[in-house]
Amino acid sequence: MHSKRTPTILLTFLALASALPGQSSGQCILANPSFEIEGSGGNIFGGWEQFGLVGSVTEATHGGKAARASGPDSGTWEVSGFWQQLDCDEGEQWAITGHVMHPSENPLTGQCNALVNVEWRNAGGELIDYDTFSVADASSPPDEYIDFSLISTPAPTGTVAARLLLGVLQSPSDPPPDAYFDQATFYSTTPPTIDDMQWNDFPGGRSVEFADRTWLVKGPGWFGPGPSNYCHLPSCVWVDDDQRLHLTIKFLNSTWNSTEVVLEDALGFGDYIFTTRGAIDQLDVHAVLGLFLWQYGPCYDAAYLWWNPFNEIDIEISRWGNPGNDVGQFVAQPWDWPGNVSRYDANFIAEELSSHAFNWLPDRVEFRSWRGGPLDESTENMIHEWTYTGPHIPRPEQPRVHMNLWQFASPPATDQEVVMDDFTFIPAEEPTDVEDPSDGSVPPMRAGRLYPAVPNPFNPSTSIRYFLPQDGIAKVSIYEVSGALVKTLVDEVQGTGEHEITWNGRDGEGALMSSGIYLCTLQFGDGRTTQRLALIK
């Protein structure tokens, strides 16, 4: 994808570079890379500078927004786009990934291109050199996001900053095109790499086997959250003969020690179910049980927390130092962003099983807590549920699942212990590949998108909205969790765009279904997507 610079394009970018507003000071991590947070001062997206003709669109691979760059239509070679600048050393190389699409309404034609540039800047903010990559052109299929993965050349002598630019280039003779960008990453390949950084808090090298998976044990050392001393010894973290995981807060060697484990593998989108055993509401008011996703970044700065740089979502059991507080909360970080926390209270008894889950999907996170094991989810057993659709949904980079028990504000009155009975992961359904006919005459169709039902939970009816990327046969069905078909709501050819159907809580014979959890499934093209519906009485 790396293209040689032509003199015309080179002059265009040199002119563009000198005309960009200001010179942004460098930073250590790409901000708002999925374009979910609105900007201020005329900028469309927080963290991103912009130039030319730009906007936002709702056709996104992650969350609800993507960036749009449109041809300026000035009659010359011209570029529109977005950019950010990070600190960079001489010789440093950068890995760039993301998704790009051009729509059939305003496609790339002729010599127009969707471009990714890496610009090398000196201490005065002046352009030293740059790499340019064509990531989509007139030959690219429209209305379909294309993944790109790029590696820059080494930064030249005198470089102090690297600027990532995402844009569209319009030629003088072609109509103005649009290019959509989403879910960008921009990481240095210089050690320690972003992959290396995931394990800095685990110097002891100890692991345990729990729920048929390998978990690394944090410590020994002083780390967050807390911060606290983390113990990695078998007396602090262990798996018993019944294959249950024990996490503790202990006074050991003249200091209080917290504990944490992290799953060795990053699992991606899907349903994460944590099953506990015992009266977890009886933890000391200064103890926190955390069940969460987290990705370590190249740096930590509180000024960056507004866009969830560490891909964190949490289920937390704690009274946060106040006995009057509710014991549970679901959180999308940053926790202090309006609408990012849902709190609830509950009581448990000794040896009681309870399950706490988040279903992480590209456009939402479905949090739930219920009484019983992973297979006991039902309306009757539900303690609390909350669907998060805000701007801080984790991005599918490499957040891993963590479980910890740590001290908040001050040590607990006595040693603390939590027993994890099980961990279950159900991968999100991916579009399935369908073989083309031998003559190649029928191209595969892309999957549709199922939006969150409203209301949910519901009584007596709920509205189900979905998007079809092209004309084709759409099938919307309701199933019991056992897999038994309840009713088919739609099974017909429908046109491109959004559609809506209502389910009244009845089966195909008109009988009213009992309260409980049901599955709504959209089948279209090469894939199937599913969401939970809760019918209440």
VENQUI-V17031 format. One line per field, one symbol per residue. phi: phi as a letter, one per 40 degrees, with the letter a starting at -180 (. if undefined). burial: 1 if it has 16 or more other ideal C-beta (glycine too) atoms within 10 Angstrom, else 0. Layout:
phi = ???
burial = ???
This chain:
phi = .cbcccdccdcdccccdccccgbcccabaccfcbgcbccaggccbdgbcaagcbabbccbcagbbbcbbbdcfcgbcabbibaabbcabdgcbbbbbibbabcccbccbfccacbbbbbcbcccgcccaabbbcbaacccccfacbcbabbcccccdgcbabbcbbabbbccbbcccbbbbafcbabcccccccccccbccbccgcbbbafgbcbcbchcicacchcacbcbcdcbbabcccgbcbbbbbcafgacbcaabbccbccgdibbbbbbbhccccddcbbbcbbababcbcabadccccbfcbfbbbbbbabfgbdccdcbabbbcccccdgcbbbababbbdgccabbabccbcbabbcabachcccccacccccaaabcbccbcdcccacbcbbabbcbgacccadbabbccabbbbcccbdccbccddcgcbccccccbbcdcbcacaacabcbbabbcacicbbbbbbccchcccaccaaacbcdhcbabbbcgbcccgcccccicbbbbbbafcaabbbcbbcbb
burial = 000000001001100110010001011011111111101000011111111111011011111111111111000011111111111100011101111111100111101111111111100010100111111110010011100101010010001111111111111001011111111111110000010011001101010101100011111110101101111110011110000111111100000111111110011001111111110110111111111111111100000111111111111111100000001111111100100111000001000011111111110111111110110010101111111111111111101111111111001100011111111010010010000000000000111111111001110001010111100001111110000001101100010000100010100000001011111111111011111111100
